[in-house]
Amino acid sequence: MNIHEIVESQRRFFRTGATLPVSFRREMLRRLLDAVNCYEAEIGRALAADLGKSGYESFMCETGLARGEISWMLRHVGRLARERTVSTPLAQFAARSFRRPSPYGGTLIMSPWNYPILLTLSPLADAIAAGNTAVVKPSAYAAASGALLAKMIGECFPPEYVAVVTGGREQNAALLEEKFDFVFFTGSQAVGREVLRHTAERLTPAALELGGKSPCIVDETAKLPLAARRIVFGKYLNCGQTCVAPDYVLCHSSVKDQLAELLCREVRRQYGENPLQNPDYGRIVNEKHFHRLLGLIGRDKTVLGGQSSPETLQIAPTILDNVVESDPVMQEEIFGPILPILTYDRFEDLYDRLADRPKPLALYLFSEDRPRIREAMDRLQFGGGCVNDVVIHLATSAMGFGGVGESGMGAYHGRAGFEAFSHYKSIVDKKTWMDLPMRYQPYQKKLYGRLLHIFLR
């Protein structure tokens, strides 16, 4: 089937009502979970081919988290799919008011290359749990993972229910010309704008999971050795190709030199003296991004790393010191293994400094000053984040994950994911055994005027 035929067949299938019973949704989620378990080894090989990920990291950051989201939905879909009774105004007596979750219908899920398994299967689980059909479009940059997803999903589901479309820009453009009921996109801000432009033309609701320059603030009270260890873990995971990776460090000037030394020490401890020879250290996705990243490395500011291998598309974990806002590395999201260190003198100045930047997808604060932490969490705008850690906030189904402003719109994971793929119908079930006459003409102001004021207080 071509793309238009796939979309039309899914529209017809959804209209049969087959996706609505919770029993059907549970069975489909079980199929998906069984497939992830069955293909665990192949998933690891595909991620190694696309990004050089080790088996351990593949399971920790993709397969395991995808299983967790599917399992969470299996446990909770019955509760999430129930209608919820709400209070009814006295003026509408006698009636029952309730909100009923309803699937959008035909959905499109466009996933990125950096976590191609997790960021495809996690929103797909949410879409299935909410009762939708789905067309899945993996990134062409992760070809091995895309082919495996097509195989897995093709074995799990008929194409009129869930279908995978592989390919590049031509297929992306063709999909965006189709009429979907909901679009879920994860990727760059540039492509996100294009997706939103197309959905706006059709008034199609969309969720965009984008990115941005996520700051990591380290104040003078922070436990620096632990901060350095956690920052290095989060920054160089997947070679920095993580949408919520700490993009740059904002460190209090009084502890900057100590932190820089500890960061360098942690890189050596975690990745060895020659990270390019570390079998658990991955690579950059393609030559285009490899050369872009090399152009961001200021050799005069490099205090660690900078080595690269064009043959393997690897760049060693790199730390840049004495970086200023005008440097090239601060003009775009890095999305690679380069960590710039900037400084500040007064914490209060950061509120204006960060307000002048686009709102980031994530923000991290290392501090032992609890009043400062509370104030910063209130005043700074960001999608989500951590206090005294990095990236781990996305690894839970108990909290929604999403951006704000330029870093995205909408959220998913757990309940938030079910709600993202659902429309909530507000319904009043009015009883017929009585009928209050005060709303009908001719209005009897003397008889019902005071009563109307009481009812509508």
Protein Blocks (a to p, Z undefined) as FASTA:
>chain_A
ZZklmmmmmmmmmmnommmpmklmmmmmmmmmmmmmmmmmmmmmmmmmmnopafklmmmm
mmmmmmmmmmmmmmmmmmmmpccdddddfklpccddddddddfbjadddddfklmmlmmm
mmmmmmmmnopacdddddfklmmlmmmmmmmmmmmpcfklbccdeddfklmmmmmmpccf
bdcddddfklmmmmmmmmmmnopacddddeddddddddfkbcfklmmmmmmmmmmgghhp
afkbcfbdcddfklmmmmmmmmmmmmmmmnojblmlpmkbccdfblklmmmmmmmmcfkl
ccggjiacfklopacddddehiafkbmklmpcfkpabdcddddfblklmmmmmmmpccdf
bdcdddfbfklmmmmmmmpgcfbdcehiahklmmcckbccddehjlogcdeehjllmmmm
pccdddddddfkbccfklpccddfklmmmmmmmmmZZ
